[in-house]
Amino acid sequence: MFLDSLVDAFMDSIKIFPFLLITYIVLEYIEHKTSDKLVHIIEHAGILGPILGGIFGVVPQCGFSTAASNFYAGRIITFGTLISIFLSTSDEMLPIMISNNAPISMILKVLLLKMFIGIFFGIILDLIFRKSFLNRKMHMGETDNHMHDDCSESESFIISAIKHTLNIFVFIFIISFALNIIISFIGEDNLSNFVLNTPIIGSLISGLVGLIPNCAASVVITDLYLNGAIGFGAMMSGLLSSAGVGLLVLFKVNKDKLENIKIVSILYFISIFCGIALEILGVS
């Protein structure tokens, strides 16, 4: 059983490797050409921040949520803009879905939902916290915070894409192997029924997984959905809360730790609220 699970996981992973590589080459090229421009626009967006943050956040960019954390720590962008970017950021979801030949209609639905949810709650939060944000900004001096992009500017986008592909390939292989072992022990029907028949629990757990400050979170959640282990609502809960390394950088650069906890809590509760609401509405 162990050997069969290992072989199946490798075969499933290797099949999508070429598609994954092509996808990342395209995405890395787009990022190298547009990332600085988008960050500059967000930086000077003002009251339009949550709207632009939600729109640009869906573009899978290396370090975009990281840039948002740094800008918020320096009070360059608003609270609502930060949450809007975190909610809409697709992290590794898009390349995983593309490489698995997911329907274009489903991919667009996920991206648009994340974008509109990010914009809506970003605007609401700015209306609530804008006065507090302005007061804090007035008491702050010039900041030295800058974008800590985990992609080297001098590195070729081809090399960057290969590294990214290999990294995600390893994650997919490990996740697939673990799923195969679990399914072998529990049974595919039992596993799916347990999660799908307890939708609220699925969203609560998926939202927590999404908070893991690593690209593995969105890979796990997307892979579970594509394998039928979780429903659409649970997937959305996890993908909405999945801000990649942005949360990790937030705790590093923003000195107010209580505020950081508040940001994570708000992100989590919005994510699970939306996931549960989608399940109740029967969106799939």
Residue pairs with C-beta under 8 A, 6 or more apart in sequence:
1 181
1 184
2 181
4 180
4 184
5 177
5 180
5 181
5 184
6 177
6 180
8 176
8 180
9 173
9 176
9 177
9 179
9 180
10 173
12 176
13 169
13 172
13 173
13 176
16 99
16 100
16 172
17 165
17 169
19 98
19 99
19 100
19 101
20 95
20 96
20 99
20 165
20 168
20 169
21 161
21 162
21 165
23 94
23 95
23 98
23 99
24 95
24 161
24 162
24 164
24 165
24 168
25 157
25 158
25 161
27 60
27 94
27 95
27 161
28 62
28 151
28 157
28 158
28 160
28 161
28 164
29 157
30 59
31 60
31 61
31 62
31 151
31 157
32 157
34 59
34 61
35 61
35 62
35 63
35 64
35 149
38 56
38 59
38 61
38 64
39 64
39 67
39 147
41 52
41 56
42 49
42 52
42 53
42 56
42 67
42 68
42 71
42 77
42 81
42 85
43 71
43 76
43 77
45 51
45 52
45 53
45 77
45 81
47 126
49 77
49 78
49 80
49 81
49 84
49 122
49 126
50 78
50 80
50 81
50 83
50 84
50 118
50 119
50 122
50 123
50 125
50 126
51 84
51 119
51 122
51 123
52 81
53 68
53 77
53 80
53 81
53 82
53 84
53 85
53 88
53 118
53 119
53 122
54 84
54 85
54 87
54 88
54 115
54 116
54 117
54 118
54 119
54 122
55 88
55 115
55 119
56 64
56 85
57 64
57 65
57 84
57 85
57 86
57 87
57 88
57 89
57 90
57 114
57 115
57 118
58 88
58 89
58 90
58 111
58 114
58 115
59 90
60 90
60 91
60 92
60 93
60 94
60 95
62 149
62 150
62 151
62 160
62 164
63 147
63 148
63 149
63 150
63 151
63 245
64 85
64 89
64 246
65 85
65 86
65 89
65 91
65 243
65 244
65 245
65 246
65 247
65 249
66 147
66 148
66 149
66 150
66 244
66 245
66 246
66 249
67 147
67 148
67 149
68 77
68 81
68 82
68 85
68 86
68 246
69 82
69 246
69 247
69 249
69 250
69 253
69 254
70 145
70 146
70 147
70 148
70 249
70 253
71 77
71 82
71 145
71 147
72 78
72 79
72 81
72 82
72 250
72 254
73 143
73 145
73 250
73 253
73 254
73 255
74 140
74 143
74 144
74 145
75 133
75 136
75 137
75 140
75 143
76 143
76 145
78 126
78 129
78 130
78 133
79 125
79 126
79 129
79 130
79 132
79 133
79 263
80 121
80 122
80 123
80 124
80 125
80 126
80 127
80 129
80 130
81 122
81 126
82 263
83 118
83 121
83 122
83 125
83 263
83 266
83 267
83 270
84 118
84 119
84 121
84 122
84 123
85 118
85 243
85 246
86 118
86 243
86 246
86 247
86 267
87 114
87 117
87 118
87 121
87 122
87 240
87 267
87 270
87 271
88 114
88 115
88 117
88 118
88 119
89 114
89 242
89 243
89 244
89 246
90 110
90 111
90 114
90 218
90 239
91 215
91 217
91 218
91 239
91 242
91 243
91 244
92 168
92 215
92 218
92 219
92 222
93 110
93 218
93 221
93 222
93 239
93 242
94 107
94 111
95 168
96 168
96 172
96 218
96 219
96 222
96 223
96 226
97 106
97 107
97 110
97 222
97 226
98 107
100 226
102 226
110 235
110 236
110 239
113 236
113 278
114 236
114 239
114 240
117 240
117 270
117 274
121 270
125 266
126 133
145 253
148 249
148 253
150 245
151 160
152 160
167 215
168 215
168 219
171 215
171 216
171 219
171 220
172 219
172 223
175 216
175 219
175 220
175 223
176 223
179 223
179 224
179 227
179 229
182 191
183 191
188 228
191 229
192 228
192 229
195 201
195 202
195 229
195 230
195 231
195 234
196 202
196 230
196 231
199 231
199 233
199 234
199 276
199 279
200 276
200 279
202 230
202 231
202 233
202 234
202 237
203 233
203 234
203 237
203 272
203 275
203 276
203 279
204 237
204 272
205 234
206 221
206 224
206 230
206 234
206 235
206 237
206 238
206 275
207 237
207 238
207 240
207 241
207 268
207 271
207 272
207 275
208 241
208 268
209 217
209 220
209 221
209 238
210 217
210 218
210 221
210 237
210 238
210 239
210 240
210 241
210 242
210 271
211 217
211 241
211 242
211 247
211 264
211 267
211 268
212 242
213 243
213 244
213 245
213 246
213 247
213 248
214 244
214 245
214 248
215 244
215 245
217 238
217 242
217 244
218 238
218 239
218 242
218 244
220 238
221 230
221 235
221 238
221 239
221 242
222 235
222 239
224 230
224 235
225 231
225 232
225 234
225 235
230 238
231 279
231 284
232 278
232 279
232 283
232 284
233 275
233 276
233 277
233 278
233 279
233 283
234 275
234 279
235 275
236 271
236 274
236 275
236 278
237 271
237 272
237 274
237 275
237 276
238 271
238 275
240 267
240 270
240 271
240 274
240 275
241 267
241 268
241 271
241 272
243 267
247 264
247 267
250 260
250 263
251 257
251 260
254 260
